[in-house]
């Protein structure tokens, strides 16, 4: 089971937080938390909630990224396991932009 939340920053610095929480069966108190802190698009809001094109440096293609698509959940779990998450212990939230970089994406458009 997973949940995706978006929190808009009220500090006026034009950032947005998209938080992905993944719960393994029987471990609802120890979710994997991955935070994507990005710029807040004036029209679209959180860019990873919609359809943003990012350059994949590995394939040299522009891919549409929408983290609401379930296909990213297994990839997030695999990446988190490499980062040391086992699903049975609490860990600090992981930086989601590093996840996108690990997939080969240029994250420059998501940052200030």
Backbone bond lengths (Angstrom), bond angles and torsions (degrees), N, CA, C in turn:
res aa  C-N    CA-C-N  psi(-1)  N-CA   C-N-CA  omega(-1)  CA-C   N-CA-C  phi
1 X - - - 1.431 - - 1.527 108.14 -
2 X 1.337 116.23 144.86 1.455 119.24 177.38 1.518 110.15 -143.60
3 X 1.333 114.35 161.78 1.460 120.92 179.26 1.523 107.69 -141.46
4 X 1.329 115.71 140.03 1.460 121.62 177.70 1.520 108.00 -120.48
5 X 1.330 116.21 126.12 1.462 122.04 178.34 1.518 109.24 -123.41
6 X 1.323 115.75 148.39 1.455 121.35 174.32 1.513 108.81 -120.91
7 X 1.328 115.89 132.42 1.462 121.81 177.58 1.520 107.26 -124.76
8 X 1.315 115.81 125.23 1.459 119.87 178.26 1.517 109.05 -91.87
9 X 1.304 115.78 135.99 1.456 121.82 -176.71 1.521 109.72 -74.17
10 X 1.301 116.60 129.03 1.462 121.18 179.52 1.525 112.11 -95.40
11 X 1.323 116.97 5.02 1.464 120.56 -179.20 1.526 112.10 -78.76
12 X 1.309 117.12 -8.39 1.449 120.19 179.19 1.512 114.33 81.77
13 X 1.325 118.41 16.34 1.463 119.69 179.77 1.525 112.49 -99.56
14 X 1.329 116.69 14.29 1.467 123.12 174.82 1.521 113.95 58.26
15 X 1.334 117.17 37.15 1.456 119.81 174.17 1.519 109.56 -111.99
16 X 1.303 114.39 158.99 1.453 121.48 -179.21 1.524 108.34 -138.98
17 X 1.319 116.34 144.62 1.464 122.03 179.72 1.519 109.45 -114.13
18 X 1.315 115.66 120.14 1.458 121.23 170.49 1.521 105.27 -107.03
19 X 1.307 116.06 120.57 1.458 121.56 -175.60 1.521 109.85 -114.65
20 X 1.321 115.84 125.39 1.462 121.79 177.47 1.521 107.54 -107.10
21 X 1.320 116.08 128.34 1.464 121.90 177.12 1.525 107.53 -121.77
22 X 1.327 114.70 125.58 1.461 120.96 -178.21 1.523 107.77 -118.84
23 X 1.319 115.27 128.48 1.461 121.48 -178.08 1.523 109.01 -113.86
24 X 1.318 117.26 123.87 1.457 120.61 173.02 1.521 108.72 -79.16
25 X 1.296 116.56 155.51 1.462 121.76 179.87 1.524 110.15 -56.30
26 X 1.326 115.93 126.73 1.455 121.17 177.92 1.519 114.96 80.77
27 X 1.317 118.12 2.23 1.472 121.47 -177.42 1.526 110.52 -125.03
28 X 1.328 117.63 48.72 1.463 119.67 -174.31 1.525 113.97 -71.51
29 X 1.316 119.11 -9.95 1.462 121.44 177.08 1.525 112.95 -96.03
30 X 1.333 117.28 -1.98 1.466 120.72 -176.78 1.529 110.54 -132.52
31 X 1.335 117.17 63.64 1.461 118.59 -177.47 1.526 112.10 -74.65
32 X 1.310 114.19 157.73 1.453 120.67 166.47 1.521 105.93 -80.33
33 X 1.325 117.45 126.64 1.466 122.23 178.91 1.525 108.25 -116.01
34 X 1.317 115.37 123.32 1.458 120.99 177.52 1.522 106.93 -125.20
35 X 1.324 116.66 121.12 1.459 122.32 -177.92 1.520 110.51 -106.63
36 X 1.323 114.82 128.94 1.458 122.43 176.52 1.527 107.08 -110.01
37 X 1.330 116.98 102.62 1.462 120.79 178.34 1.523 107.04 -98.32
38 X 1.328 115.27 117.01 1.457 121.63 -174.56 1.524 109.64 -131.86
39 X 1.321 114.52 175.16 1.455 118.60 169.94 1.523 107.46 -68.36
40 X 1.299 116.43 156.18 1.459 120.62 174.60 1.515 107.59 -99.56
41 X 1.311 116.51 117.86 1.450 121.32 179.45 1.524 109.48 -70.93
42 X 1.322 115.96 135.53 1.466 121.52 -176.93 1.524 112.80 -58.44
43 X 1.318 117.28 -35.10 1.459 121.05 -176.29 1.525 113.00 -102.12
44 X 1.317 116.35 -37.34 1.458 121.48 -172.30 1.531 112.99 -96.68
45 X 1.325 117.65 -16.79 1.460 119.97 -174.76 1.521 110.09 79.28
46 X 1.313 116.92 -128.75 1.470 122.50 179.04 1.528 108.33 -71.66
47 X 1.347 118.50 113.33 1.462 120.77 -174.63 1.527 114.51 -61.70
48 X 1.325 118.17 -30.40 1.463 120.15 -178.16 1.522 112.49 -81.24
49 X 1.323 116.98 -5.32 1.461 122.55 174.96 1.519 110.88 -85.35
50 X 1.306 115.53 -18.36 1.458 121.25 -178.43 1.503 109.42 -109.76
51 X 1.281 115.27 -137.15 1.460 120.05 179.95 1.519 108.65 -125.50
52 X 1.320 116.15 97.54 1.460 120.58 177.99 1.526 108.21 -108.16
53 X 1.321 115.59 140.62 1.460 120.18 177.00 1.519 108.77 -90.48
54 X 1.332 115.24 127.46 1.460 121.26 175.29 1.521 108.72 -124.00
55 X 1.320 115.56 142.46 1.459 121.11 177.67 1.518 109.41 -76.89
56 X 1.327 115.37 126.37 1.454 120.32 172.34 1.527 106.19 -91.54
57 X 1.326 115.77 111.93 1.463 120.92 -176.12 1.521 112.44 -67.61
58 X 1.320 116.49 -24.08 1.461 120.71 -179.27 1.520 111.05 -74.42
59 X 1.332 116.38 -46.30 1.466 121.01 -176.34 1.523 112.91 -96.71
60 X 1.343 116.39 -9.24 1.462 122.52 -176.18 1.532 112.21 57.55
61 X 1.318 116.00 35.92 1.463 121.22 176.24 1.519 109.17 -121.47
62 X 1.325 115.50 154.54 1.460 120.46 172.29 1.516 107.65 -93.55
63 X 1.309 116.03 122.93 1.459 121.24 -178.93 1.519 109.34 -112.89
64 X 1.315 115.89 144.53 1.458 121.24 175.11 1.521 108.02 -83.75
65 X 1.332 115.97 124.81 1.462 121.81 -178.04 1.525 108.97 -110.06
66 X 1.311 116.06 125.28 1.465 122.99 174.33 1.523 106.13 -140.27
67 X 1.322 116.63 104.73 1.463 120.20 -174.74 1.520 113.49 -70.31
68 X 1.319 117.58 -3.87 1.463 120.24 174.24 1.527 111.70 -77.59
69 X 1.329 116.78 -10.00 1.458 120.33 178.69 1.530 109.42 -78.12
70 X 1.322 117.75 131.35 1.471 121.43 -177.13 1.529 114.57 -60.85
71 X 1.323 118.46 -19.46 1.471 120.25 -176.96 1.528 112.94 -61.88
72 X 1.327 117.51 -19.84 1.464 119.89 -179.37 1.526 113.22 -81.43
73 X 1.316 117.93 -19.04 1.467 120.78 -175.15 1.536 112.19 -63.42
74 X 1.342 119.92 -50.38 1.475 118.54 177.73 1.531 112.66 -60.76
75 X 1.340 116.36 -35.59 1.464 119.90 178.65 1.523 110.80 -66.75
76 X 1.335 116.36 -39.69 1.466 120.07 176.98 1.526 111.06 -63.34
77 X 1.318 116.78 -41.51 1.468 120.69 179.28 1.528 110.46 -63.33
78 X 1.332 116.93 -46.72 1.470 120.42 179.01 1.525 111.15 -59.41
79 X 1.336 116.45 -44.96 1.463 120.88 -179.85 1.527 110.89 -64.22
80 X 1.333 116.28 -42.79 1.467 120.70 -179.39 1.527 111.24 -63.40
81 X 1.320 117.17 -36.43 1.464 120.00 177.44 1.528 110.67 -63.79
82 X 1.317 116.77 -37.20 1.468 120.59 175.60 1.528 109.99 -64.48
83 X 1.336 116.19 -32.74 1.467 121.86 179.26 1.525 112.39 -79.25
84 X 1.338 117.92 -5.02 1.456 121.30 176.06 1.515 115.75 110.18
85 X 1.324 117.89 0.36 1.466 120.33 179.55 1.525 109.56 -78.69
86 X 1.338 116.76 134.38 1.466 120.94 178.86 1.521 112.56 -113.76
87 X 1.317 116.61 -13.94 1.459 120.09 -177.47 1.513 113.29 91.50
88 X 1.317 116.46 -7.08 1.466 119.34 -178.72 1.526 112.41 -114.04
89 X 1.334 116.96 -0.04 1.455 120.27 178.93 1.529 109.29 -134.57
90 X 1.325 116.28 155.55 1.460 120.59 175.64 1.522 108.85 -82.80
91 X 1.330 115.05 137.06 1.462 120.39 173.43 1.523 107.44 -133.22
92 X 1.320 115.95 162.70 1.463 120.85 177.10 1.524 109.15 -65.39
93 X 1.313 115.58 155.07 1.465 120.50 178.26 1.525 109.61 -58.36
94 X 1.321 115.06 138.37 1.460 121.17 179.01 1.525 109.74 -89.78
95 X 1.324 116.29 152.43 1.458 122.80 179.84 1.527 109.21 -80.48
96 X 1.314 116.58 110.04 1.450 121.56 -176.70 1.514 114.55 -65.92
97 X 1.335 117.40 -26.66 1.458 118.65 178.33 1.524 110.62 -66.09
98 X 1.330 116.76 -30.94 1.471 119.94 175.13 1.524 110.80 -67.11
99 X 1.336 116.46 -33.06 1.464 120.46 175.04 1.526 109.99 -61.62
100 X 1.332 116.73 -48.04 1.465 119.96 -179.99 1.527 110.91 -62.10
101 X 1.328 116.91 -38.90 1.464 119.90 176.48 1.522 111.07 -63.03
102 X 1.324 117.12 -37.34 1.467 120.01 -179.86 1.526 111.58 -65.32
103 X 1.331 116.41 -24.29 1.463 120.92 176.21 1.527 111.61 -84.92
104 X 1.334 116.44 -2.60 1.462 121.03 177.27 1.513 114.92 99.50
105 X 1.326 118.74 5.53 1.462 120.93 -174.47 1.518 112.73 -84.91
106 X 1.328 114.66 143.20 1.458 122.35 171.86 1.527 106.96 -80.58
107 X 1.329 116.88 115.21 1.466 120.68 -175.50 1.529 112.58 -94.15
108 X 1.327 117.54 4.19 1.461 121.10 -178.64 1.530 113.01 -52.46
109 X 1.342 120.27 -42.79 1.470 119.47 -179.61 1.529 113.98 -64.73
110 X 1.319 117.89 -14.41 1.461 121.40 -178.41 1.526 112.66 -92.49
111 X 1.325 115.96 -7.60 1.458 120.68 -175.74 1.517 110.08 -110.59
112 X 1.339 114.34 162.16 1.473 119.76 177.07 1.503 110.05 -69.54
